[in-house]
Amino acid sequence: MGDSLMDRQVHLFGVGDISLDTSLLRTKVARVLAGLGVGSYRLGLVLAALVLVVDGAFVALLTEPLAYRLMTLVFLGIIPAIALYVTGWMLSLIMRIICAVCDFSIMLLYPKYQILADTLVSAWHLVVCFTKYVVRRCVTTLKAFLRACHCCLRRIVAAAAAFSAITVRGSIDAYRYFFMVATFATRLAARLLIAVLPQEFSAT
């Protein structure tokens, strides 16, 4: 029995194995936890892919400058996708650890200590509620951060556009003044000729 339990623990804590083999779990609670772990991991992947697709389509439809579009893709697409993937993976890891501990504890303690087993189940419910609360707060914080980043991006783009307009206008004015200074002598000579030539012709 000790060897089988050790083999099951090694299998459950395998780094590369995301899909848990529920046939190795002998308690119903552990099987439910294993299913929740796999579901949370797959849900994180699906949500990450969905966020990337939606943000990619949104960025493709924007008519803003390329820098703004790239920053929008990073802050509204890649960062939330990574956050969703890491959240799903962390929930899956937590589920796997609790699943292994719960299966081992229930099989070892439940026949003799039913009250302790019920306490472990209640503690699991508390862990689930706390995890939901933490995830909800993280999502709320991430939304606020992304909203602030979006506002900052808009302000930066607006300031850059205003600075570019001022620079272009100043360059045009400077070129016009330079042209007037450079052609001052030519224009003065032309005016003198226009004023003098008619008098010369009338005198002759």
C-alpha positions in Angstrom: 0.0 0.0 0.0 2.9 2.4 0.8 4.5 1.8 -2.6 1.2 2.4 -4.4 0.5 5.6 -2.5 4.1 6.8 -3.2 3.7 6.1 -6.9 0.4 7.9 -7.0 1.9 11.0 -5.3 4.8 11.0 -7.8 2.3 10.8 -10.7 0.2 13.6 -9.3 3.1 15.9 -8.7 4.7 15.2 -12.1 5.7 18.5 -13.7 4.8 17.6 -17.3 1.6 15.9 -16.6 -1.4 18.3 -16.6 -4.2 15.8 -17.3 -4.5 13.8 -14.0 -5.2 10.1 -14.3 -8.4 9.8 -12.1 -8.1 6.0 -12.1 -5.3 6.4 -9.6 -7.5 8.3 -7.2 -9.6 6.2 -4.9 -11.8 8.9 -3.4 -14.6 10.8 -5.0 -13.5 14.1 -3.6 -10.0 13.6 -5.1 -11.5 12.8 -8.5 -13.7 16.0 -8.3 -10.6 18.1 -7.4 -8.6 16.5 -10.2 -11.4 17.4 -12.7 -11.5 21.0 -11.4 -7.7 21.3 -11.8 -7.8 20.2 -15.4 -10.8 22.4 -16.1 -9.2 25.4 -14.5 -6.0 24.9 -16.6 -8.0 24.5 -19.9 -10.2 27.4 -19.0 -7.1 29.6 -18.5 -5.8 28.6 -21.9 -9.2 29.2 -23.7 -9.6 32.6 -22.0 -6.0 33.6 -22.9 -6.5 32.6 -26.5 -9.8 34.4 -26.6 -8.3 37.6 -25.2 -5.5 37.5 -27.8 -7.9 37.0 -30.7 -10.3 39.7 -29.6 -7.5 42.2 -28.9 -5.8 41.3 -32.2 -9.0 42.0 -34.1 -9.5 45.3 -32.2 -6.0 46.4 -32.9 -6.3 45.5 -36.6 -9.4 47.8 -36.8 -7.7 50.7 -35.1 -6.6 53.7 -37.2 -4.2 55.0 -34.6 -0.4 55.2 -35.1 1.6 51.9 -35.1 3.2 52.6 -31.7 -0.2 53.1 -30.1 -1.5 49.9 -31.7 1.5 47.9 -30.5 1.1 49.3 -26.9 -2.6 48.5 -27.0 -1.8 44.9 -28.1 0.7 44.5 -25.3 -1.3 46.0 -22.5 -4.8 44.8 -23.5 -3.9 41.5 -25.1 -0.6 39.9 -24.2 -0.4 40.9 -20.5 -4.1 39.8 -19.8 -3.5 36.6 -21.7 -0.4 35.8 -19.7 -2.2 36.7 -16.5 -5.1 34.4 -17.4 -2.8 31.5 -18.4 -0.7 31.9 -15.2 -3.9 32.0 -13.1 -5.3 28.8 -14.7 -1.9 27.1 -14.3 -1.7 28.2 -10.6 -5.2 27.0 -9.9 -4.4 23.7 -11.6 -1.3 23.3 -9.5 -3.2 24.1 -6.3 -5.9 21.6 -7.3 -3.3 18.9 -8.0 -1.5 19.4 -4.7 -4.8 19.5 -2.7 -6.0 16.5 -4.7 -3.0 14.4 -3.8 -3.1 15.5 -0.2 -6.8 15.0 0.1 -6.8 11.5 -1.5 -4.0 10.4 0.8 -5.5 11.9 3.9 -9.0 10.6 3.3 -7.9 7.1 2.5 -5.6 7.1 5.6 -7.8 8.9 8.1 -11.4 8.6 7.1 -12.0 5.0 8.4 -10.8 6.0 11.8 -11.2 9.7 12.0 -14.4 10.7 10.2 -14.7 14.0 12.0 -11.2 15.0 10.8 -12.1 14.0 7.3 -15.2 16.2 7.4 -13.0 19.0 8.7 -10.7 18.6 5.8 -13.6 18.9 3.4 -14.8 22.0 5.1 -11.3 23.4 4.9 -11.3 22.7 1.2 -14.5 24.7 0.8 -12.8 27.5 2.7 -9.8 27.3 0.4 -12.1 27.4 -2.7 -14.0 30.5 -1.4 -10.7 32.2 -0.6 -9.3 31.3 -4.0 -12.4 32.8 -5.7 -12.1 35.9 -3.6 -8.4 36.3 -4.5 -9.0 35.7 -8.2 -11.9 38.2 -8.2 -9.7 40.8 -6.5 -6.9 40.1 -9.0 -9.2 40.5 -11.9 -10.6 43.8 -10.5 -7.1 45.1 -9.9 -6.0 44.1 -13.4 -9.0 45.8 -15.0 -8.2 49.0 -13.1 -4.6 48.8 -14.1 -5.5 48.2 -17.8 -8.0 51.1 -17.7 -5.3 53.4 -16.3 -2.8 52.2 -18.9 -5.3 52.9 -21.7 -5.9 56.4 -20.4 -2.2 57.1 -20.2 -1.7 55.8 -23.7 -4.4 58.1 -25.1 -2.8 61.1 -23.3 0.7 60.2 -24.6 -0.6 59.8 -28.2 -2.5 63.1 -27.9 0.6 64.9 -26.5 2.8 63.4 -29.2 0.3 64.5 -32.0 0.2 68.0 -30.6 4.0 68.2 -30.3 4.3 66.9 -33.9 1.9 69.5 -35.1 3.7 72.3 -33.3 7.0 71.1 -34.7 5.8 70.9 -38.3 4.2 74.4 -38.0 7.4 75.8 -36.5 9.5 74.2 -39.3 7.2 75.8 -42.0 7.5 79.2 -40.4 11.2 78.9 -40.1 11.6 77.9 -43.7 9.4 80.9 -44.8 11.4 83.3 -42.8 14.7 81.9 -44.1 13.4 82.1 -47.7 12.4 85.8 -47.2 15.8 86.6 -45.7 17.7 84.7 -48.4 15.8 86.4 -51.2 15.7 89.9 -49.7 18.5 91.2 -51.9 17.0 89.8 -55.0 13.6 91.1 -54.3 15.1 94.6 -53.4 17.0 94.7 -56.7 13.9 93.7 -58.7 11.9 96.5 -57.1 14.6 99.0 -57.9 14.8 97.9 -61.5 11.0 98.1 -61.7 11.1 101.6 -60.3 14.1 102.9 -62.4 13.6 101.2 -65.8 10.4 103.0 -66.7 12.0 106.4 -66.0 15.0 105.5 -68.2 12.8 104.5 -71.1 10.7 107.6 -70.8 13.7 109.9 -70.7 15.1 108.3 -73.9 
